[in-house]
Amino acid sequence: MVGSRMKPGAQLVRLLVAVLVAFASCYFASTYGRFALWKFTHEHVDGRIIAAIQVLGRYGGISYAVPVLTLTLGLWLLRFRSGATASFEIVVGLSWIFAFTWAAACLLFWEAQNTPTFSHMEWHY
């Protein structure tokens, strides 16, 4: 849309969808983490959890601040800085990037956790 501005209603819808997807990503990561931890501890009683999973479990709740901050900043930009379209696009774009990378990181960490290693003539998790 070169040379034309998008209507505020359309921008609000884009912001709300980006925030909902970011919130869904946070919910997926926290729920998947809980179930995967439960499954791992029951399948591998003496298994060791990698550091990335410990950090994800301990500080994963902080990730819910990202959708809240995105919504707050996006609404502020729409209301008080309606001419700052580049800033608004950056906020919406970063929200989408966060949503996909957070869910992908959760999956990557848990799949790395389930990769067995071989040492001392036996497989370890």
C-alpha positions in Angstrom: 0.0 0.0 0.0 2.5 2.5 -1.2 1.4 6.1 -0.9 -1.8 5.3 1.0 -2.6 4.8 4.6 -4.4 1.8 6.1 -7.6 2.6 8.0 -7.3 2.6 11.8 -9.9 -0.3 12.0 -7.8 -2.5 9.8 -4.7 -1.7 11.8 -6.5 -2.5 15.0 -7.5 -5.9 13.6 -3.9 -6.6 12.6 -2.7 -5.7 16.0 -5.3 -7.9 17.8 -4.5 -10.9 15.6 -0.8 -10.5 16.2 -1.4 -10.3 19.9 -3.7 -13.3 19.9 -1.2 -15.4 18.0 1.6 -14.3 20.4 -0.6 -15.3 23.4 -1.4 -18.6 21.8 2.3 -19.2 21.3 3.0 -18.5 25.0 0.2 -20.8 26.0 1.4 -23.6 23.7 5.0 -23.3 25.1 3.8 -23.4 28.7 1.3 -26.2 28.2 3.6 -28.3 26.0 6.4 -27.8 28.5 4.3 -29.1 31.4 3.1 -32.2 29.6 6.5 -32.9 28.1 8.2 -32.6 31.5 5.6 -35.0 33.0 6.1 -37.5 30.2 9.9 -37.3 30.4 10.0 -37.8 34.2 7.7 -40.8 33.9 9.6 -42.4 31.0 13.1 -41.6 32.2 13.1 -41.7 36.0 16.8 -41.0 36.3 17.0 -38.7 33.3 18.6 -35.3 33.5 16.9 -32.2 32.2 19.0 -29.9 29.9 19.5 -26.3 31.0 17.4 -24.8 28.2 14.4 -26.8 29.5 15.0 -25.6 33.0 15.2 -22.0 31.9 12.0 -22.5 29.8 10.2 -24.0 32.7 11.4 -21.5 35.3 11.0 -18.3 33.3 8.5 -19.3 30.7 5.7 -17.3 32.4 7.5 -14.1 31.7 6.8 -14.6 28.0 3.2 -13.6 28.6 4.4 -10.1 29.1 5.3 -9.9 25.3 1.6 -10.0 24.1 0.6 -7.6 26.8 3.4 -5.1 25.9 2.6 -5.5 22.2 -1.1 -4.7 22.8 -0.3 -1.7 25.1 2.3 -0.2 22.7 0.2 -0.9 19.6 -2.8 0.8 21.1 -0.8 3.7 22.2 0.7 4.1 18.7 -2.7 3.9 17.2 -4.3 6.4 19.6 -1.6 9.0 20.2 0.9 8.5 17.3 -1.3 7.7 14.4 1.3 9.0 11.9 4.0 6.6 13.2 3.2 3.8 10.8 6.7 2.5 10.7 6.7 2.1 14.4 3.4 0.3 14.3 4.6 -2.0 11.6 7.7 -2.9 13.7 5.6 -3.7 16.7 3.2 -5.9 14.8 6.1 -7.6 12.9 8.1 -8.3 16.0 5.0 -9.8 17.6 4.7 -12.3 14.8 8.4 -13.1 14.9 8.2 -13.7 18.6 5.1 -16.0 18.2 6.8 -18.3 15.7 10.3 -18.3 17.3 8.9 -19.0 20.8 6.9 -22.0 19.7 9.7 -23.2 17.6 12.2 -22.8 20.4 10.0 -24.8 22.7 9.7 -27.7 20.2 13.5 -27.5 19.5 14.4 -27.7 23.2 12.1 -30.6 23.9 13.2 -32.6 20.9 16.8 -32.0 21.8 16.0 -33.2 25.3 14.6 -36.5 23.9 17.8 -37.2 21.9 19.7 -40.0 23.6 23.4 -39.9 24.1 25.7 -42.9 24.3 28.4 -43.0 26.9 29.8 -45.7 29.3 28.4 -48.4 27.0 24.8 -47.3 27.5 22.2 -44.9 26.3 21.4 -41.8 28.4 18.6 -39.2 28.3 
